Amino acid sequence: MGTEIMTLREVSAYLKITEKTDYRLGAEGKIPAFNVGGAWRVRKQEVDA
């Protein structure tokens, strides 16, 4: 199932938004992010959806 996992920095570059906006959208639940060892991660497939 090759699901690509991205950092919030990578998501910011991918969506062409600032990291601050990315963190805010993650906190609001608008970007489906999850925490792994203190670092936020996002599945690329979910960002594309």
mmCIF file as Biopython writes it, N, C-alpha, C and O atoms, coordinates in Angstrom:
data_model
#
loop_
_atom_site.group_PDB
_atom_site.id
_atom_site.type_symbol
_atom_site.label_atom_id
_atom_site.label_alt_id
_atom_site.label_comp_id
_atom_site.label_asym_id
_atom_site.label_entity_id
_atom_site.label_seq_id
_atom_site.pdbx_PDB_ins_code
_atom_site.Cartn_x
_atom_site.Cartn_y
_atom_site.Cartn_z
_atom_site.occupancy
_atom_site.B_iso_or_equiv
_atom_site.auth_seq_id
_atom_site.auth_asym_id
_atom_site.pdbx_PDB_model_num
ATOM 1   N N  . MET A ? 1  ? 0.833  -1.192 0.000  1.0 0.0 1  A 1 
ATOM 2   C CA . MET A ? 1  ? 0.000  0.000  0.000  1.0 0.0 1  A 1 
ATOM 3   C C  . MET A ? 1  ? 0.871  1.247  0.000  1.0 0.0 1  A 1 
ATOM 4   O O  . MET A ? 1  ? 0.227  2.275  0.213  1.0 0.0 1  A 1 
ATOM 5   N N  . GLY A ? 2  ? 2.071  1.398  -0.171 1.0 0.0 2  A 1 
ATOM 6   C CA . GLY A ? 2  ? 2.951  2.551  -0.332 1.0 0.0 2  A 1 
ATOM 7   C C  . GLY A ? 2  ? 2.428  3.916  0.076  1.0 0.0 2  A 1 
ATOM 8   O O  . GLY A ? 2  ? 2.363  4.814  -0.764 1.0 0.0 2  A 1 
ATOM 9   N N  . THR A ? 3  ? 2.057  4.105  1.319  1.0 0.0 3  A 1 
ATOM 10  C CA . THR A ? 3  ? 1.597  5.400  1.790  1.0 0.0 3  A 1 
ATOM 11  C C  . THR A ? 3  ? 2.800  6.260  2.156  1.0 0.0 3  A 1 
ATOM 12  O O  . THR A ? 3  ? 3.611  5.891  3.005  1.0 0.0 3  A 1 
ATOM 13  N N  . GLU A ? 4  ? 2.901  7.414  1.500  1.0 0.0 4  A 1 
ATOM 14  C CA . GLU A ? 4  ? 4.004  8.326  1.791  1.0 0.0 4  A 1 
ATOM 15  C C  . GLU A ? 4  ? 3.661  9.190  3.001  1.0 0.0 4  A 1 
ATOM 16  O O  . GLU A ? 4  ? 2.576  9.768  3.073  1.0 0.0 4  A 1 
ATOM 17  N N  . ILE A ? 5  ? 4.594  9.274  3.950  1.0 0.0 5  A 1 
ATOM 18  C CA . ILE A ? 5  ? 4.418  10.091 5.146  1.0 0.0 5  A 1 
ATOM 19  C C  . ILE A ? 5  ? 5.271  11.346 4.989  1.0 0.0 5  A 1 
ATOM 20  O O  . ILE A ? 5  ? 6.445  11.259 4.629  1.0 0.0 5  A 1 
ATOM 21  N N  . MET A ? 6  ? 4.686  12.513 5.257  1.0 0.0 6  A 1 
ATOM 22  C CA . MET A ? 6  ? 5.375  13.789 5.099  1.0 0.0 6  A 1 
ATOM 23  C C  . MET A ? 6  ? 5.465  14.519 6.434  1.0 0.0 6  A 1 
ATOM 24  O O  . MET A ? 6  ? 4.599  14.364 7.296  1.0 0.0 6  A 1 
ATOM 25  N N  . THR A ? 7  ? 6.513  15.312 6.598  1.0 0.0 7  A 1 
ATOM 26  C CA . THR A ? 7  ? 6.613  16.197 7.757  1.0 0.0 7  A 1 
ATOM 27  C C  . THR A ? 7  ? 5.777  17.437 7.469  1.0 0.0 7  A 1 
ATOM 28  O O  . THR A ? 7  ? 5.381  17.670 6.327  1.0 0.0 7  A 1 
ATOM 29  N N  . LEU A ? 8  ? 5.508  18.231 8.500  1.0 0.0 8  A 1 
ATOM 30  C CA . LEU A ? 8  ? 4.751  19.460 8.265  1.0 0.0 8  A 1 
ATOM 31  C C  . LEU A ? 8  ? 5.533  20.430 7.377  1.0 0.0 8  A 1 
ATOM 32  O O  . LEU A ? 8  ? 4.936  21.193 6.618  1.0 0.0 8  A 1 
ATOM 33  N N  . ARG A ? 9  ? 6.848  20.403 7.468  1.0 0.0 9  A 1 
ATOM 34  C CA . ARG A ? 9  ? 7.667  21.251 6.588  1.0 0.0 9  A 1 
ATOM 35  C C  . ARG A ? 9  ? 7.473  20.845 5.123  1.0 0.0 9  A 1 
ATOM 36  O O  . ARG A ? 9  ? 7.358  21.701 4.245  1.0 0.0 9  A 1 
ATOM 37  N N  . GLU A ? 10 ? 7.439  19.552 4.871  1.0 0.0 10 A 1 
ATOM 38  C CA . GLU A ? 10 ? 7.228  19.054 3.505  1.0 0.0 10 A 1 
ATOM 39  C C  . GLU A ? 10 ? 5.816  19.389 3.019  1.0 0.0 10 A 1 
ATOM 40  O O  . GLU A ? 10 ? 5.624  19.740 1.855  1.0 0.0 10 A 1 
ATOM 41  N N  . VAL A ? 11 ? 4.841  19.280 3.905  1.0 0.0 11 A 1 
ATOM 42  C CA . VAL A ? 11 ? 3.459  19.630 3.549  1.0 0.0 11 A 1 
ATOM 43  C C  . VAL A ? 11 ? 3.370  21.118 3.219  1.0 0.0 11 A 1 
ATOM 44  O O  . VAL A ? 11 ? 2.684  21.503 2.273  1.0 0.0 11 A 1 
ATOM 45  N N  . SER A ? 12 ? 4.055  21.948 3.987  1.0 0.0 12 A 1 
ATOM 46  C CA . SER A ? 12 ? 4.053  23.387 3.736  1.0 0.0 12 A 1 
ATOM 47  C C  . SER A ? 12 ? 4.588  23.692 2.341  1.0 0.0 12 A 1 
ATOM 48  O O  . SER A ? 12 ? 4.005  24.494 1.612  1.0 0.0 12 A 1 
ATOM 49  N N  . ALA A ? 13 ? 5.684  23.061 1.973  1.0 0.0 13 A 1 
ATOM 50  C CA . ALA A ? 13 ? 6.259  23.262 0.647  1.0 0.0 13 A 1 
ATOM 51  C C  . ALA A ? 13 ? 5.321  22.724 -0.434 1.0 0.0 13 A 1 
ATOM 52  O O  . ALA A ? 13 ? 5.142  23.351 -1.478 1.0 0.0 13 A 1 
ATOM 53  N N  . TYR A ? 14 ? 4.731  21.567 -0.175 1.0 0.0 14 A 1 
ATOM 54  C CA . TYR A ? 14 ? 3.826  20.925 -1.133 1.0 0.0 14 A 1 
ATOM 55  C C  . TYR A ? 14 ? 2.591  21.789 -1.398 1.0 0.0 14 A 1 
ATOM 56  O O  . TYR A ? 14 ? 2.159  21.927 -2.543 1.0 0.0 14 A 1 
ATOM 57  N N  . LEU A ? 15 ? 2.023  22.371 -0.331 1.0 0.0 15 A 1 
ATOM 58  C CA . LEU A ? 15 ? 0.813  23.192 -0.461 1.0 0.0 15 A 1 
ATOM 59  C C  . LEU A ? 15 ? 1.122  24.667 -0.710 1.0 0.0 15 A 1 
ATOM 60  O O  . LEU A ? 15 ? 0.217  25.466 -0.950 1.0 0.0 15 A 1 
ATOM 61  N N  . LYS A ? 16 ? 2.409  25.022 -0.649 1.0 0.0 16 A 1 
ATOM 62  C CA . LYS A ? 16 ? 2.864  26.405 -0.829 1.0 0.0 16 A 1 
ATOM 63  C C  . LYS A ? 16 ? 2.217  27.341 0.193  1.0 0.0 16 A 1 
ATOM 64  O O  . LYS A ? 16 ? 1.671  28.391 -0.146 1.0 0.0 16 A 1 
ATOM 65  N N  . ILE A ? 17 ? 2.301  26.917 1.460  1.0 0.0 17 A 1 
ATOM 66  C CA . ILE A ? 17 ? 1.832  27.732 2.582  1.0 0.0 17 A 1 
ATOM 67  C C  . ILE A ? 17 ? 2.969  27.829 3.588  1.0 0.0 17 A 1 
ATOM 68  O O  . ILE A ? 17 ? 3.933  27.067 3.510  1.0 0.0 17 A 1 
ATOM 69  N N  . THR A ? 18 ? 2.865  28.763 4.532  1.0 0.0 18 A 1 
ATOM 70  C CA . THR A ? 18 ? 3.909  28.884 5.550  1.0 0.0 18 A 1 
ATOM 71  C C  . THR A ? 18 ? 3.769  27.754 6.568  1.0 0.0 18 A 1 
ATOM 72  O O  . THR A ? 18 ? 2.696  27.171 6.726  1.0 0.0 18 A 1 
ATOM 73  N N  . GLU A ? 19 ? 4.858  27.461 7.244  1.0 0.0 19 A 1 
ATOM 74  C CA . GLU A ? 19 ? 4.817  26.421 8.280  1.0 0.0 19 A 1 
ATOM 75  C C  . GLU A ? 19 ? 3.868  26.821 9.406  1.0 0.0 19 A 1 
ATOM 76  O O  . GLU A ? 19 ? 3.189  25.966 9.974  1.0 0.0 19 A 1 
ATOM 77  N N  . LYS A ? 20 ? 3.816  28.094 9.728  1.0 0.0 20 A 1 
ATOM 78  C CA . LYS A ? 20 ? 2.918  28.571 10.785 1.0 0.0 20 A 1 
ATOM 79  C C  . LYS A ? 20 ? 1.463  28.255 10.423 1.0 0.0 20 A 1 
ATOM 80  O O  . LYS A ? 20 ? 0.692  27.797 11.266 1.0 0.0 20 A 1 
ATOM 81  N N  . THR A ? 21 ? 1.099  28.503 9.166  1.0 0.0 21 A 1 
ATOM 82  C CA . THR A ? 21 ? -0.255 28.200 8.711  1.0 0.0 21 A 1 
ATOM 83  C C  . THR A ? 21 ? -0.504 26.700 8.760  1.0 0.0 21 A 1 
ATOM 84  O O  . THR A ? 21 ? -1.583 26.253 9.148  1.0 0.0 21 A 1 
ATOM 85  N N  . ASP A ? 22 ? 0.497  25.930 8.366  1.0 0.0 22 A 1 
ATOM 86  C CA . ASP A ? 22 ? 0.389  24.479 8.379  1.0 0.0 22 A 1 
ATOM 87  C C  . ASP A ? 22 ? 0.132  23.955 9.799  1.0 0.0 22 A 1 
ATOM 88  O O  . ASP A ? 22 ? -0.738 23.106 9.998  1.0 0.0 22 A 1 
ATOM 89  N N  . TYR A ? 23 ? 0.880  24.453 10.774 1.0 0.0 23 A 1 
ATOM 90  C CA . TYR A ? 23 ? 0.674  24.038 12.172 1.0 0.0 23 A 1 
ATOM 91  C C  . TYR A ? 23 ? -0.726 24.430 12.658 1.0 0.0 23 A 1 
ATOM 92  O O  . TYR A ? 23 ? -1.379 23.662 13.365 1.0 0.0 23 A 1 
ATOM 93  N N  . ARG A ? 24 ? -1.181 25.627 12.276 1.0 0.0 24 A 1 
ATOM 94  C CA . ARG A ? 24 ? -2.511 26.084 12.689 1.0 0.0 24 A 1 
ATOM 95  C C  . ARG A ? 24 ? -3.593 25.183 12.091 1.0 0.0 24 A 1 
ATOM 96  O O  . ARG A ? 24 ? -4.519 24.776 12.793 1.0 0.0 24 A 1 
ATOM 97  N N  . LEU A ? 25 ? -3.480 24.872 10.798 1.0 0.0 25 A 1 
ATOM 98  C CA . LEU A ? 25 ? -4.465 24.005 10.154 1.0 0.0 25 A 1 
ATOM 99  C C  . LEU A ? 25 ? -4.456 22.603 10.754 1.0 0.0 25 A 1 
ATOM 100 O O  . LEU A ? 25 ? -5.504 21.969 10.874 1.0 0.0 25 A 1 
ATOM 101 N N  . GLY A ? 26 ? -3.282 22.125 11.128 1.0 0.0 26 A 1 
ATOM 102 C CA . GLY A ? 26 ? -3.191 20.818 11.793 1.0 0.0 26 A 1 
ATOM 103 C C  . GLY A ? 26 ? -3.862 20.834 13.150 1.0 0.0 26 A 1 
ATOM 104 O O  . GLY A ? 26 ? -4.568 19.894 13.515 1.0 0.0 26 A 1 
ATOM 105 N N  . ALA A ? 27 ? -3.639 21.915 13.903 1.0 0.0 27 A 1 
ATOM 106 C CA . ALA A ? 27 ? -4.240 22.046 15.233 1.0 0.0 27 A 1 
ATOM 107 C C  . ALA A ? 27 ? -5.762 22.153 15.145 1.0 0.0 27 A 1 
ATOM 108 O O  . ALA A ? 27 ? -6.474 21.682 16.033 1.0 0.0 27 A 1 
ATOM 109 N N  . GLU A ? 28 ? -6.259 22.775 14.069 1.0 0.0 28 A 1 
ATOM 110 C CA . GLU A ? 28 ? -7.704 22.922 13.881 1.0 0.0 28 A 1 
ATOM 111 C C  . GLU A ? 28 ? -8.342 21.666 13.291 1.0 0.0 28 A 1 
ATOM 112 O O  . GLU A ? 28 ? -9.565 21.576 13.183 1.0 0.0 28 A 1 
ATOM 113 N N  . GLY A ? 29 ? -7.514 20.706 12.915 1.0 0.0 29 A 1 
ATOM 114 C CA . GLY A ? 29 ? -8.035 19.469 12.338 1.0 0.0 29 A 1 
ATOM 115 C C  . GLY A ? 29 ? -8.335 19.565 10.856 1.0 0.0 29 A 1 
ATOM 116 O O  . GLY A ? 29 ? -8.932 18.648 10.292 1.0 0.0 29 A 1 
ATOM 117 N N  . LYS A ? 30 ? -7.940 20.644 10.215 1.0 0.0 30 A 1 
ATOM 118 C CA . LYS A ? 30 ? -8.201 20.810 8.784  1.0 0.0 30 A 1 
ATOM 119 C C  . LYS A ? 30 ? -7.184 20.062 7.932  1.0 0.0 30 A 1 
ATOM 120 O O  . LYS A ? 30 ? -7.448 19.757 6.769  1.0 0.0 30 A 1 
ATOM 121 N N  . ILE A ? 31 ? -6.026 19.770 8.507  1.0 0.0 31 A 1 
ATOM 122 C CA . ILE A ? 31 ? -5.041 18.894 7.881  1.0 0.0 31 A 1 
ATOM 123 C C  . ILE A ? 31 ? -4.930 17.683 8.796  1.0 0.0 31 A 1 
ATOM 124 O O  . ILE A ? 31 ? -4.622 17.831 9.979  1.0 0.0 31 A 1 
ATOM 125 N N  . PRO A ? 32 ? -5.176 16.487 8.267  1.0 0.0 32 A 1 
ATOM 126 C CA . PRO A ? 32 ? -5.166 15.283 9.104  1.0 0.0 32 A 1 
ATOM 127 C C  . PRO A ? 32 ? -3.752 14.879 9.514  1.0 0.0 32 A 1 
ATOM 128 O O  . PRO A ? 32 ? -3.119 14.070 8.836  1.0 0.0 32 A 1 
ATOM 129 N N  . ALA A ? 33 ? -3.260 15.430 10.604 1.0 0.0 33 A 1 
ATOM 130 C CA . ALA A ? 33 ? -1.893 15.168 11.076 1.0 0.0 33 A 1 
ATOM 131 C C  . ALA A ? 33 ? -1.927 14.265 12.303 1.0 0.0 33 A 1 
ATOM 132 O O  . ALA A ? 33 ? -2.918 14.223 13.032 1.0 0.0 33 A 1 
ATOM 133 N N  . PHE A ? 34 ? -0.832 13.545 12.517 1.0 0.0 34 A 1 
ATOM 134 C CA . PHE A ? 34 ? -0.698 12.718 13.712 1.0 0.0 34 A 1 
ATOM 135 C C  . PHE A ? 34 ? 0.708  12.897 14.269 1.0 0.0 34 A 1 
ATOM 136 O O  . PHE A ? 34 ? 1.639  13.248 13.544 1.0 0.0 34 A 1 
ATOM 137 N N  . ASN A ? 35 ? 0.843  12.652 15.556 1.0 0.0 35 A 1 
ATOM 138 C CA . ASN A ? 35 ? 2.091  12.896 16.255 1.0 0.0 35 A 1 
ATOM 139 C C  . ASN A ? 35 ? 2.873  11.592 16.432 1.0 0.0 35 A 1 
ATOM 140 O O  . ASN A ? 35 ? 2.343  10.593 16.917 1.0 0.0 35 A 1 
ATOM 141 N N  . VAL A ? 36 ? 4.152  11.626 16.025 1.0 0.0 36 A 1 
ATOM 142 C CA . VAL A ? 36 ? 5.031  10.462 16.169 1.0 0.0 36 A 1 
ATOM 143 C C  . VAL A ? 36 ? 6.276  10.927 16.903 1.0 0.0 36 A 1 
ATOM 144 O O  . VAL A ? 36 ? 7.097  11.652 16.341 1.0 0.0 36 A 1 
ATOM 145 N N  . GLY A ? 37 ? 6.421  10.519 18.141 1.0 0.0 37 A 1 
ATOM 146 C CA . GLY A ? 37 ? 7.602  10.868 18.918 1.0 0.0 37 A 1 
ATOM 147 C C  . GLY A ? 37 ? 7.845  12.358 19.042 1.0 0.0 37 A 1 
ATOM 148 O O  . GLY A ? 37 ? 8.994  12.799 19.023 1.0 0.0 37 A 1 
ATOM 149 N N  . GLY A ? 38 ? 6.801  13.133 19.167 1.0 0.0 38 A 1 
ATOM 150 C CA . GLY A ? 38 ? 6.931  14.578 19.330 1.0 0.0 38 A 1 
ATOM 151 C C  . GLY A ? 38 ? 7.000  15.349 18.022 1.0 0.0 38 A 1 
ATOM 152 O O  . GLY A ? 38 ? 7.125  16.574 18.044 1.0 0.0 38 A 1 
ATOM 153 N N  . ALA A ? 39 ? 6.924  14.672 16.887 1.0 0.0 39 A 1 
ATOM 154 C CA . ALA A ? 39 ? 6.967  15.335 15.579 1.0 0.0 39 A 1 
ATOM 155 C C  . ALA A ? 39 ? 5.677  15.025 14.819 1.0 0.0 39 A 1 
ATOM 156 O O  . ALA A ? 39 ? 5.210  13.886 14.813 1.0 0.0 39 A 1 
ATOM 157 N N  . TRP A ? 40 ? 5.114  16.034 14.188 1.0 0.0 40 A 1 
ATOM 158 C CA . TRP A ? 40 ? 3.873  15.870 13.447 1.0 0.0 40 A 1 
ATOM 159 C C  . TRP A ? 40 ? 4.148  15.287 12.075 1.0 0.0 40 A 1 
ATOM 160 O O  . TRP A ? 40 ? 5.113  15.667 11.411 1.0 0.0 40 A 1 
ATOM 161 N N  . ARG A ? 41 ? 3.299  14.363 11.652 1.0 0.0 41 A 1 
ATOM 162 C CA . ARG A ? 41 ? 3.401  13.722 10.353 1.0 0.0 41 A 1 
ATOM 163 C C  . ARG A ? 41 ? 2.031  13.728 9.683  1.0 0.0 41 A 1 
ATOM 164 O O  . ARG A ? 41 ? 0.995  13.777 10.347 1.0 0.0 41 A 1 
ATOM 165 N N  . VAL A ? 42 ? 2.052  13.676 8.350  1.0 0.0 42 A 1 
ATOM 166 C CA . VAL A ? 42 ? 0.814  13.712 7.564  1.0 0.0 42 A 1 
ATOM 167 C C  . VAL A ? 42 ? 0.959  12.701 6.429  1.0 0.0 42 A 1 
ATOM 168 O O  . VAL A ? 42 ? 2.024  12.590 5.821  1.0 0.0 42 A 1 
ATOM 169 N N  . ARG A ? 43 ? -0.097 11.978 6.152  1.0 0.0 43 A 1 
ATOM 170 C CA . ARG A ? 43 ? -0.097 11.074 4.999  1.0 0.0 43 A 1 
ATOM 171 C C  . ARG A ? 43 ? -0.399 11.883 3.739  1.0 0.0 43 A 1 
ATOM 172 O O  . ARG A ? 43 ? -1.396 12.604 3.682  1.0 0.0 43 A 1 
ATOM 173 N N  . LYS A ? 44 ? 0.455  11.762 2.742  1.0 0.0 44 A 1 
ATOM 174 C CA . LYS A ? 44 ? 0.298  12.529 1.496  1.0 0.0 44 A 1 
ATOM 175 C C  . LYS A ? 44 ? -1.058 12.250 0.845  1.0 0.0 44 A 1 
ATOM 176 O O  . LYS A ? 44 ? -1.699 13.157 0.314  1.0 0.0 44 A 1 
ATOM 177 N N  . GLN A ? 45 ? -1.482 11.001 0.893  1.0 0.0 45 A 1 
ATOM 178 C CA . GLN A ? 45 ? -2.758 10.610 0.328  1.0 0.0 45 A 1 
ATOM 179 C C  . GLN A ? 45 ? -3.915 11.424 0.936  1.0 0.0 45 A 1 
ATOM 180 O O  . GLN A ? 45 ? -4.847 11.804 0.226  1.0 0.0 45 A 1 
ATOM 181 N N  . GLU A ? 46 ? -3.852 11.685 2.242  1.0 0.0 46 A 1 
ATOM 182 C CA . GLU A ? 46 ? -4.909 12.447 2.907  1.0 0.0 46 A 1 
ATOM 183 C C  . GLU A ? 46 ? -4.851 13.923 2.542  1.0 0.0 46 A 1 
ATOM 184 O O  . GLU A ? 46 ? -5.889 14.580 2.466  1.0 0.0 46 A 1 
ATOM 185 N N  . VAL A ? 47 ? -3.643 14.458 2.313  1.0 0.0 47 A 1 
ATOM 186 C CA . VAL A ? 47 ? -3.510 15.855 1.881  1.0 0.0 47 A 1 
ATOM 187 C C  . VAL A ? 47 ? -4.098 16.012 0.489  1.0 0.0 47 A 1 
ATOM 188 O O  . VAL A ? 47 ? -4.797 16.987 0.213  1.0 0.0 47 A 1 
ATOM 189 N N  . ASP A ? 48 ? -3.817 15.055 -0.387 1.0 0.0 48 A 1 
ATOM 190 C CA . ASP A ? 48 ? -4.340 15.111 -1.754 1.0 0.0 48 A 1 
ATOM 191 C C  . ASP A ? 48 ? -5.858 15.029 -1.783 1.0 0.0 48 A 1 
ATOM 192 O O  . ASP A ? 48 ? -6.504 15.616 -2.651 1.0 0.0 48 A 1 
ATOM 193 N N  . ALA A ? 49 ? -6.427 14.291 -0.823 1.0 0.0 49 A 1 
ATOM 194 C CA . ALA A ? 49 ? -7.880 14.140 -0.787 1.0 0.0 49 A 1 
ATOM 195 C C  . ALA A ? 49 ? -8.499 15.443 -0.345 1.0 0.0 49 A 1 
ATOM 196 O O  . ALA A ? 49 ? -9.722 15.542 -0.244 1.0 0.0 49 A 1 
#
